[in-house]
Amino acid sequence: MNISEGKQVSIEYTVTLDTNETIDTNVGQEPLTYTQGAGEIIPGLEKAVEGMAAGESMTTTIGPEDAYGPTNPEALVEVPRDHLPPEAWEVGAQLRAEGPDGQTVEGVVAELRDETAIVDFNHPLAGKTLHFEVKIIDVR
């Protein structure tokens, strides 16, 4: 049976960046199971595995436009430093905030200035090219 829309697919994968840094893998663990075409995984990976069958493997490179999108300059927000907890007064500090619709959003302090901080609310993988090694475990 081949991967097509609506099929339950189980995969084993490793994801690396251009630097060869492994950022995620489930090798040796439970496979990732998703429904093809339901938008449960990034679009580029769904397209790449379309038509494959259980037991097949592949490597693919997925650009930002088919992964987590480009970096959005509007997601860089200048915040008064006194609105941040003291432990967040360093570059790289991770923060949680409430978004405009009440949802929780996560950000990283990207820059500190005298009176403000620039907080980056982009997805951590926005703007990144992802390299996948994928093995199809099961298709139902």
QUIHU-V734202 format. One record per residue. RES is the residue in one letter. PHI is phi in degrees with one decimal (* if undefined). OMEGA is omega as a letter, one per 40 degrees, with the letter a starting at -180 (none if undefined). BURIAL is I if it has 9 or more other ideal C-beta (glycine too) atoms within 8 Angstrom, else O. Layout:
[[RES;PHI;OMEGA;BURIAL] [RES;PHI;OMEGA;BURIAL]]
This chain:
[[M;*;a;O] [N;-101.1;i;O] [I;-68.9;i;I] [S;-150.2;a;I] [E;-53.3;i;O] [G;90.5;a;O] [K;-77.0;i;I] [Q;-83.5;a;I] [V;-121.8;i;I] [S;-116.3;a;I] [I;-130.7;i;I] [E;-111.9;a;I] [Y;-149.9;i;I] [T;-135.0;i;I] [V;-117.6;i;I] [T;-127.1;i;I] [L;-97.1;i;I] [D;-57.0;a;O] [T;-80.6;a;O] [N;71.0;i;O] [E;-72.6;i;O] [T;-77.4;a;O] [I;-104.6;i;O] [D;-164.4;i;O] [T;-157.8;i;O] [N;-124.4;i;I] [V;-61.6;a;O] [G;83.2;i;O] [Q;-122.6;i;O] [E;-64.8;i;O] [P;-68.4;i;I] [L;-81.1;i;I] [T;-114.9;a;O] [Y;-146.4;i;I] [T;-102.2;a;I] [Q;-61.5;i;I] [G;89.3;a;O] [A;-94.1;i;O] [G;72.7;a;O] [E;-84.8;i;O] [I;-128.2;a;O] [I;-62.5;a;I] [P;-57.3;a;O] [G;-63.3;i;I] [L;-73.1;i;I] [E;-58.1;i;I] [K;-63.4;a;O] [A;-65.5;a;I] [V;-91.5;i;I] [E;-51.1;i;I] [G;89.8;i;O] [M;-75.8;a;I] [A;-125.3;i;I] [A;-54.0;i;O] [G;95.0;a;O] [E;-82.0;i;O] [S;-128.9;i;O] [M;-159.6;i;I] [T;-122.0;a;O] [T;-150.8;i;I] [T;-112.1;a;O] [I;-123.0;i;I] [G;-74.9;a;O] [P;-53.0;a;I] [E;-64.1;i;O] [D;-110.0;i;I] [A;-121.7;a;I] [Y;-106.4;i;I] [G;83.2;i;I] [P;-74.0;i;O] [T;-66.6;a;O] [N;-100.6;a;O] [P;-60.0;i;O] [E;-72.0;i;O] [A;-86.3;i;I] [L;-92.9;a;I] [V;-117.0;i;O] [E;-87.4;a;O] [V;-125.3;i;I] [P;-58.7;a;O] [R;-57.9;a;I] [D;-72.5;i;O] [H;-89.3;a;O] [L;-102.3;i;I] [P;-67.6;a;O] [P;-53.8;i;O] [E;-68.7;i;O] [A;-97.6;a;I] [W;-86.5;i;I] [E;-151.5;i;O] [V;-62.2;a;O] [G;97.3;i;O] [A;-62.9;a;I] [Q;-96.9;a;O] [L;-129.2;i;I] [R;-122.4;i;O] [A;-142.9;i;I] [E;-94.8;i;O] [G;-77.4;a;O] [P;-62.3;i;O] [D;-100.5;i;O] [G;85.8;i;O] [Q;-79.0;i;O] [T;-80.8;i;O] [V;-121.8;i;I] [E;-111.8;i;I] [G;-139.5;i;I] [V;-129.3;i;I] [V;-68.0;a;I] [A;-95.4;a;O] [E;-157.3;i;O] [L;-112.8;i;I] [R;-118.7;a;I] [D;-56.4;a;O] [E;-112.9;a;O] [T;-136.0;i;I] [A;-131.7;i;I] [I;-98.5;a;I] [V;-109.4;a;I] [D;-96.8;i;I] [F;-99.5;i;I] [N;-66.1;i;I] [H;-59.0;a;O] [P;-56.8;a;O] [L;-102.5;i;I] [A;-61.3;i;I] [G;80.5;a;I] [K;-101.1;i;I] [T;-90.2;a;I] [L;-111.3;i;I] [H;-114.3;a;I] [F;-109.7;i;I] [E;-111.9;a;I] [V;-129.2;i;I] [K;-122.5;i;I] [I;-82.3;a;I] [I;-88.7;a;O] [D;-155.5;i;I] [V;-134.2;i;I] [R;-127.2;none;O]]
